[in-house]
Amino acid sequence: MVRDSWMCEDGAMTKRQLIDEILTVNPSAEPAFLADFQDGELEEYLQRLLLLGAPRITGDAHRYDRYFENSPAANANPPQPRTVGFNQPSLPTALAM
């Protein structure tokens, strides 16, 4: 969340404040790289980071069953495991035949 104490009187953050806030959300960002961007671009990036960091709504996965019920992948028959019997010849023996 953007810290209110960092806001200027007009409600905007300085470039340094934007970069510092971005670094709290994304510590792997390089300050020198971020400094090359305009204030508006940094604000947009910070908002995207905050949006991505927001918790997502989770729930019952069965509510998606109806969506996938006509999917070809959902209707495909899974491959059956092959069983090798003890009476079958081993691979080298079968190849020699």
C-alpha positions as CSV (number, residue, x, y, z in Angstrom):
1,M,0.0,0.0,0.0
2,V,1.3,3.5,-0.8
3,R,2.2,5.3,2.4
4,D,0.2,8.4,3.0
5,S,3.0,10.1,4.8
6,W,5.0,10.1,1.6
7,M,2.5,12.1,-0.3
8,C,3.2,15.7,-1.1
9,E,0.7,18.5,-0.3
10,D,-0.9,18.0,-3.7
11,G,-1.2,14.3,-3.2
12,A,1.5,13.3,-5.6
13,M,4.7,11.4,-4.7
14,T,8.1,12.6,-5.7
15,K,10.2,10.5,-8.0
16,R,12.4,9.4,-5.1
17,Q,9.3,8.4,-3.1
18,L,7.9,6.4,-6.0
19,I,11.1,4.5,-6.4
20,D,11.4,3.8,-2.7
21,E,7.9,2.5,-2.6
22,I,8.5,0.3,-5.7
23,L,11.5,-1.1,-4.0
24,T,9.5,-2.1,-0.9
25,V,7.1,-4.1,-3.2
26,N,9.8,-5.3,-5.7
27,P,13.2,-5.4,-4.0
28,S,14.8,-6.9,-7.1
29,A,14.2,-3.6,-9.0
30,E,17.3,-1.5,-9.6
31,P,17.0,2.1,-8.5
32,A,19.2,3.4,-11.3
33,F,17.0,1.6,-13.9
34,L,13.8,3.0,-12.3
35,A,15.3,6.5,-12.3
36,D,15.3,6.5,-16.1
37,F,11.4,6.5,-16.2
38,Q,9.1,9.5,-15.9
39,D,7.0,10.0,-12.7
40,G,3.8,9.0,-14.4
41,E,5.3,5.7,-15.6
42,L,6.6,5.0,-12.1
43,E,3.2,5.7,-10.7
44,E,1.6,3.3,-13.2
45,Y,4.2,0.6,-12.4
46,L,3.6,1.0,-8.7
47,Q,-0.1,0.7,-9.1
48,R,0.3,-2.5,-11.1
49,L,2.6,-4.0,-8.5
50,L,0.1,-3.2,-5.8
51,L,-2.7,-4.7,-7.8
52,L,-0.7,-7.9,-8.4
53,G,0.1,-8.1,-4.7
54,A,-3.5,-7.9,-3.7
55,P,-5.0,-11.1,-2.4
56,R,-7.0,-13.1,-4.9
57,I,-10.5,-14.5,-4.2
58,T,-10.3,-18.2,-3.9
59,G,-13.2,-20.5,-3.5
60,D,-14.7,-23.8,-4.4
61,A,-13.0,-25.2,-7.5
62,H,-16.1,-27.1,-8.4
63,R,-17.7,-23.9,-9.6
64,Y,-15.5,-24.1,-12.7
65,D,-16.6,-27.7,-13.6
66,R,-19.4,-26.4,-15.8
67,Y,-17.0,-24.2,-17.7
68,F,-14.7,-27.2,-18.5
69,E,-17.3,-29.9,-19.0
70,N,-17.2,-29.5,-22.8
71,S,-13.5,-29.2,-23.0
72,P,-11.8,-31.8,-25.3
73,A,-9.1,-32.3,-22.7
74,A,-11.6,-32.9,-19.9
75,N,-13.5,-35.4,-22.0
76,A,-10.4,-37.3,-23.2
77,N,-9.9,-40.8,-21.9
78,P,-6.8,-40.9,-19.9
79,P,-4.2,-43.4,-21.1
80,Q,-4.4,-46.7,-19.2
81,P,-1.2,-48.0,-17.7
82,R,0.3,-51.0,-19.4
83,T,0.9,-54.0,-17.3
84,V,3.6,-56.4,-18.2
85,G,2.8,-60.0,-17.4
86,F,5.4,-62.5,-16.1
87,N,4.7,-64.8,-19.1
88,Q,5.6,-62.2,-21.7
89,P,9.2,-62.3,-23.1
90,S,11.6,-59.6,-22.1
91,L,12.3,-56.9,-24.7
92,P,15.6,-58.3,-26.0
93,T,13.9,-61.7,-26.5
94,A,10.9,-60.2,-28.2
95,L,13.2,-58.3,-30.6
96,A,15.1,-61.4,-31.5
97,M,11.9,-63.2,-32.7
